[in-house]
Amino acid sequence: RHQVITQPHILAIRVDESLYFANSKYLEDHLQLLIAEKPTLEYLVLICSAINFIDASALESLERFGEDLKEAGVELCLAEVKGPVMDQLERGGFLERLGRDRVFLTPHDAMIALTEVVN
């Protein structure tokens, strides 16, 4: 809908639903299709502004997916994570394993930081 500047090494996707056992596999499958279309991809940024809750099953799936991405040379990043969801990620140890430098306040912050890394 809008003209935006894109980066071939960054894919930013907004997740428009809370994550739980019933939809986490669908999200993973959808993301894998999008990633397959971008051979130069280095970073996948999940924009989490609409995620109000993440259950243990979805968190486990997300963590496994992040590990698979890393093995493929793609870094998982998060942006605009709500406080209660951030608390869930913290309690589960996900943030520590992901790396706090991979969590951004806004998608804009993520794009600026990840573009500077490459340049």
N, C-alpha and C positions, 0 to 999 in steps of 0.2 A: 503493500500500500504506500510505502514511503521510500523515497530515494535515500539510501544510506551508503556509507563507505564500508566496504567489507574487507576482510583480511583473509587471504587464502589459508593461513595457518591457524585460524581461530573459527570455531563454530559455536555460536551462542544460541541456546534454545531455552525458551521460557516454558516451564512446567506449570500447567494451569489446573492442577488438582493436587490434593494431598496424596501422599504415597502410602500405599498399604498393600497387603499381600495380593489382592485381586488385580491391581494394575501395574505392579512393578515389572513384571515380565513383559507386558506390552510396551512399557516405556523403554526397557532395555532393547527389545527387538527393533523398535522404531529408531532409536538412536544408532544402533548398529547399521541400519540401512543408510541413514544420513552420513555416517562416518565413512562408509564404503565409497560414497560418491566424492570424497575429498581426500585424494591421495597425499596432499601436502599438509594435512592436518597435524598440528602439534598440541592444540589445547581445545578441550570441550568445556564450555562454560554453561552450567545449568543455572538459569535464572530462577530463583526459588521464591519470588515474591507472592505467588499464589499458593504455596505449600503451607498449610496450617498445622499439619500433623504428619508424622512419619512413623509407621509401626516397626516393630523389631524385624519382621520379615523383609520389609522393603529396605530397611537400613542395611541388613545383611546382603541383600541383592545389590544395592548401590555400592557397597564396599567391594564386593566381588567384581562387579563391573568396572570399578575404578582400577582394581588390580590388573584385570584383563587389558584395559586401555593402556596402562603403564607398560605392560609387556609388549604392546604394539607400538610404543613410542609416543603415546598421546597422554597428556596430563589432564586429569579431571579437576575442574575448578568450580566453585560455587559463588553465586552473587546474590545479594539482596535476600539473605536468609533471615526470617523472622526470629525474634528472641526465643519464643518457646521451642521452635524447631532447632535453633542453635543449641539450646539447653539439652535437647534429646541427643543431638550429635555429639555434644561434649560428654554426656553421661555414658554413652556407648563407646567412647574412645575413638570414634570415627575422625574427629577433628585432629587429634594427635597423629593418627596414621596418615591422614590426607596431607597434613601440613597446613599450618595456620596461614602461611603465605599464599595459599591457594583458595582462600575465602576472601571475597571482596565485598565492600559495603554496597556498591552499585555496579551494574553492568558496565557503565562508562569507566569506572575505576579499573575494572578487569581489562577492558579493551586497551586502555592507556598503558597499564602495566605490562600486559602480555605483548603488546606491539613493541614496547621499549626493549623487552627481553631479546627479541629477534633482531632489532635494528642495532 
